[in-house]
Amino acid sequence: MSPQQATLRSLRLVIPPHRAEHQSERDRRVHHRCMLAELPWLREVRLKYGPRAVLIDLSGGGAQLETAGYRLNPGSIVVVEINGNQDESPIPSRVIRCQIAGLAPQPIYRSALQFKRILALPASAACHHPLGADANPAREHARLLHALRRLDAARSCWSADASPMVGFVGAAAEVEAMSGVLAMIETPAARRAGPAFTREVAALFNIVARAIEKDTPEDVTVACLVDRLRRTVPVRAIRVTESLPASGGDAIYFDVPVSADQPSAKLVVEFPRDFRSEEWQFQYLKTAAHFLALVREIAEKRHAAEQAAIEEELRPAEETTAASTDGPISPTSRVVVRYLDGRLLKGYVPHFVPDRGAVEVWPSPDAPSTSRVTVPFGQLKAIFFVRDFDGGASYQSGKPSKAKVCGRRVAVTFLDGEELAGATLNYQTAGPGFFVHPLDDRTNNTRVYVLTQSIRHVKFPGLNP
């Protein structure tokens, strides 16, 4: 072999650094990695004795998962539960690596796992569409409009001043989500996509309409939308964020239209390497951004109405009175405070503010400061605002009064088994508690402040009539 030929041969063996890294990573992939869109049989992936995980990709030899606020230590052993349509497969796995994938609203960790045994993936089957083959976006659009109108009517009673809700459906929902999305269905790109694009847009209409009908929280609705997107387009990850993460060149983002008083938001989509997308898939993701804008707008209006309702709740009850005739006394509310251990404390509370984390009970409206008792919320089950301290002995249960009840119906079961039914305007899982109004205004309770720590579970029987 001549020196020139030897030089040429050696040159052919040289691979640029970036290509060498890419090639070596490919060589390590003994098993084909499947995105969620390629796994129609998969229902859920979670860590045993741990939180629910978001699947990035899955193969016979391992998986990549994302967990919010929960870090997996490299080298540790975890058990992954893979739930299919008919069975559940717990698989011991070793954590290969773990890195930060996002920071807001809480840290998101992406972990690579290696299975201790090979997972036999079921043969891919046709994905079952939630609405069937005859999905009709016009019908689902009409359902969504109807749900929005009912939402407007229900929310108008959340505040004494219903003006903030006026025009909500016409301005935010119909213009941004309805007209824009329906116009996208008629674009040349959507026509070229055929029925796939139309069916998936109908599914998004259906998800948002059902969320409004059931008064589903914003984060749950967004999670349902993102799951539908990932089951339709073969992508690694999708997240909605107010700040762009450093995702490299494999991610793109779509602007989520927002009103002037809302922070900007992005729909960030991370694609696998060598992804070859179809034209309709980008159109579909762009359309999804409008649905996310609608969900955010509804949540913003809900928050504004609930804040107004909370301010109304914190005003002293009309039936409170002054116990002394020596001079004017600050209006107070009669309360019965229930401890977690069953004890009762009766007294008066002026200007109850839940954010303080405690309730200050006075033995009388004009009691000296030395006689007042401050009880931390951590010791309490609930605070009952009552008409009198006798417990309403003259009240006889029967058919509830015809008084209009605002808010959504709620059934609370306490840890001790006691049940409380009513309506709530400010239910939230993150706060210390929430108010429940009785459905019958003839009861002795005018409202009850339920402490979250004392609850076994909460159910919502249905929409208000």
N, C-alpha and C positions, 0 to 999 in steps of 0.2 A: 504494500500500500504506500503510495507516494505521500510526502509530507502535506501536500495540498489537500489530498483526499482525507487524510486523518484530521486536518484542521476543520474541514467542512463537516465531517461526521461529529466531531466534538461540539461544533456550533449548533448542530441539530438537537443535541441533548440539553442545551441551555434553555431554560424556561424563565421568562420574566418573573420577578418576585410576586407581583399581584396575581399572575396566572398560576404560579406554583401553589400559592395559598388556596386559591379557589379550587384547583385540581385536587390537592391533598384533602380538602374538606369533602369533596365529592367522593373520593376513594373511601373515606371512612363511613359513608352511608351505605352500609351493607343492605339495609332494608329501605324500601321506598317510604318516604314521609308523606302522609296524607293530611290535607287540610280538612276542616270541619265540613266544608261543602262536599267533600268526597266520602263522608261517613254518615249517610242518612240514617243508619241504624242507631247511632250514638245519641243517648239522651242526656247523660251527665257524666262528668268526671270530677271526682273529689278525693281528698286525702282522708284516709281512715283516721278517726280521732283528730281531724283537722278541718279546715274550712273548705268550702266549695272552690274549685279551681277552674280557671279558664284555659281551655285547650288551645295551644298554638299549632302543634302538629303531632301526629301519632304514627308510629310504625310498629312492626312486630318486635323490635328490640328496645324501644324506648319512647319517650314523649317529651315535649316541651310544654310547660305549664306556667301560667301566671297566677299569682296569689296577691291579694290586696292586703297590705299591712301584716303579712305573715312571711317571714324569711326562712327558707330551707338551708341548712348548713351543708356545704359540700362535704362529701364523704359519709354523711349520715344515711341511714336506711329508713325509708318510709314505705307505707303501703298505699298504693293507688287503687281506688275503686272505679272501675269502668262499667257504667250501667248501659246496657243495650236495650233493645226492644223487649227481650224476653228473659235475659239473664244478667247476672252481675259477676264481674271478674275482679277479685282482689289480687293484686300482683305486688310482691315485694320489689322494691326498686332502690337503687343507689343514686344519690344526688351527685351528679358530675360537676356541675357549676351552678352558680346563682348570681344574678346581676340585677341592677336597678333598671327597670324599663319605663318608669314614670314616677312623678313626685306628687302630683295633685289629683284629687284632694287628699290622698294619702299615698305612701310609698307603694309602688307596684313592683313585685319581684318576679323575674323570669328565671325559671330553673330548668335545667336539662337533666332528665332521669334516664337511667339504664335499667331495664327490667332484668330481674334475676332469672327469668325464664322467657322463652319466646311466646309472644301473644299471637294466636291465630286470629287474624282479622276476618270477619265474615265477608263473603263476596258482596261487592257493591251492587246495590239494587236501585231501581228508580226511586227518586226522592218523592215521598208522599207530600203533596201540597196541602196546606191546612184548609184551603177552600175548595179543593177539588179541581178538576180540569176545566170546569165551566165558571171559573172565577170572573166576576163582573165588577170592574172598578167603578162603573157608574152607580151600581147598587150599593157598594160599600161606601162610596162618596156620599150618597144620600143618607146612609145610616150615620155617618160621621157628622154631617150637618145637623141631623135630628138630635144627636147626642150633645152637640155644642149648644143648641137652642135650649135644651133641658138644663144644661149646665148654667147657662145665663140666667134662666128663670130661678134655679135653686140658689145661686150665689147672690141674687138680688136681695135676699132676706138676711144675708150674713152681716150686713151692716145697716145701720139706720139710714145712712146715705148711700143709695144704690147707684149714684151717678158714675162712680169709677167703672162699673160694669157695663154701662150703656155703650152700645156699638162694638162690644168686644168681638162677637162672632163676625160681624161684617168687616171690621178693620183688620183684625189679626188673622183669624182662621180662614175665612173664605177667600180673601185676597191672596195671602201668602201661600197657604197650603192647598187650597182648592183650585183656584183659577190657574195658578202656576203649574201645579202637578198635572192637572187635566190637559193643559196646553202641551206639556212634555209628552204625553201619551200620543199626541197627534203629530209629533215631529217625524221627519224622515228616518232618523236613527231608530226611533221606537218602532216604526213600521217595519224597518228592515229586521229588527230583532224578532218579530213574530209574536206568538202568544206568550213567550217566556216573560218578556218585560211587562206585559199587561197583567199577567197573573201575579207577579211579584209586587207590583204597585198596588193591586187590589189587596194583597196580604198586609201591606203597610197600613192602608186605610183601615182594615179590619182590626189590627192591633191597637191603633190609637182610639178607634171608636169603642172597643171593649174596655180599654183603660179608663176612658171618660165615664162610661156607664157604671163601672165598678169603683170609680173614684180611686184609682190606683196611684200610688205615689210616683213622683217624677223619676226617681232613680230606677224603680222597677220597670216602668214603661220604657225608659231608655235602654235598659238591659235586654228587654224583649225585642226591641227594634234592632239592636246590634246583633243579637243572636240570629235573627232572621236574615240580616245582611250576610253574616258569615256562613250561613247555610246555603246561601244563594251564589255568592262569589267566592272562589277559592283563594282566600287571603289568609295571612298569618294572624293578624290582629287588627281590631278596629276599636278606637276609643274616642270619646268626646271630651275635649279638654279646652281650657281657656288659654293655655300656653302651648306652643309647639315644642314637642320633645325632640331631642337629638337622635332621630331615628335613622339617619344616614340616607343614602340615595334610593333605598328600597321602599320608601314611604312617600305618599302624597297626601295632601289635605284638601278638604272642601270647606268653604266658608258656610257657617250656619247663620242664616239671616236672623238678625236680632233687632229689637227696637232700640230707640236712642238711650233709654235708661237701663239697658242690660249690658253686661260685659260681653265682649266678642267671644265667639266660640268656634272651634274647628272640629271637623270630623276627620280624624287622622287614620289613614288606611295603610297598613304595612303589607307589602306583597312579597311572596316568595321569590327567590332568585329565578331568573329566566322565565318569569311569568309573562304569558302572552294573553292579554285581555282582549275581550270582544268589545265592540263599540257600545253595545247596549249596557254592558256592565258599568262603564263609567257614567253613562246617562242615569242608570239606576242608583248609583251611589250619590250622584248630584241631586236626584229627586229625594233620596232619603234625608238629605240635609234640611229640606223644607219641612219634613215631618218632625224632625228633631226641633226645629224652630217653633213649630206649633206646640209641642210638648213643653218647651221652656216658657212660652208665652202663657200657657194655661197655668203652669206652676207659679209664675210671677204674679198673675192675677189672684190665684188662690192665696198666696202668701200675703198680698196686700189686704185681701178681705179678712183673712184670719187675724192679722195684726189689728185691724179695726175692731174685730169681734173681741179680741183679748182685752183691748182697752175698754170696751163696753163691759166685759165681764168683771173687770177690776173695780168698777164703780160700786160704792156701797149699795146694798139692797134698799129698796124703797121703804120696806117695812121696819127698818132699824129706827131706834128711838133714843131719846136722851133720858137717862135715869134720874137726873137731878134737875131741880127747878131753880137752882141758884144762878144759873146763867146758861148761855148757849154751849152745847157740847158738840164736838166733832162727830159727825155721823159714823156709826160703827155697824158691823154685821154680827149677828149672833152665830156662833159656830159650836159644833161638837167635834172635837179632835179625837180621832181614834188611833191608838198606838198599835204597833205590830203585835204586841203581846196581849191585846184585848182591852187595855185600860182606856178610860174615857176622860176627857177634860173639856168642861163647858166654860164658855166665856164669850168675850167680845174681841173682835179683830178690826182695827182701823186700817184701811188702805192696804189690803192684802196684795203683796207683790211676790209672785213665785220665784223670780230671779234671785231673791235674797237667800234662798235655800233653807229658810226657816220660817216659822210662824210665831208671832208674838201675841199671846193670849192675855187679855185683861180680865180680872174678876168682875169689873164693872166699867162702864164707859169712861168714868172720871177717876179711875183708880190711880194711886201714886205709882211712880216708876218702879219703886222697890217691890211692889206686889205683882208685877207683870212677869209672866213665865214665857221664856223663849224656848221653843221646841224645834230642834233640827229635823229636816225632812227625813233623815236616815232612820229615825225612830218611828215614823208614822206609816199608817195604812191609807188613810184618807181624811179629808177635812170636809165636814158636812155643814153647809150654810143653811140654817133652819129658820123657820118662822117663830117658833117658840121652843123652850127647853123641855116641854112636857111630852114631846114626841108625837104630837098630832093625834091625841087619843080619840078625838071626835071624828077623825077621818075613817071612812069605810071604803075599802077597795071596791072597785066596780069598773064600769065603762069609763075610759079616760075622757077628759074634757075635750072640747072641740078646738082648744087653743092650737094655733099654728106652731109647729116645731121646726126650727131652722137647723141646718147641719145634717150630718149623716147619722143614721141609726147605729148604735153601738151596744154590744153586750160584753160586759167586763166580768171576768171570773177572777176573784182574788185567790191568793195562796191558801187561805183557810177554807176555800170552797164557797164563800158567799158570792152571789151574783148581783150585778147592778146593770139595769137596762136604761137606756136613755138616748140622748142625741148629743153629739159633740161637734164643736166648731174648730177646735185647735188640737186635734189628736196628733201626736208626734212621738216617735220612739226614742229620739235623742234627748229630749228634755226631761226635767225632773217629774213632770206629771201633766195632766190635762183636765179640763172641766167637762163634766157630764151633766146635762140638764134632764130632769125627769120628763117622761112623756105625758104624765098627768100633772097638771099644775095645781091640783088640789092636795098633793102630798105635802108633808111638813118640810121636805127638802126643797129649797129653791135652786140649788146647784151643789155639785159635789166636786171637789178637787181630788182626783185620784192620783196617788203616787205610783210612778212606774215600777218601782222596786217591789211593790206589794201585789203585782198582777201575775197571775198564772198564764192567762191568754186573753186576747181580745178578738171578738168576731164582729163583722159588719153584716147584719141580716139582709140588707138590700137597700135600694134607693128609697128615698122618701117619696111618698105619693104626691 
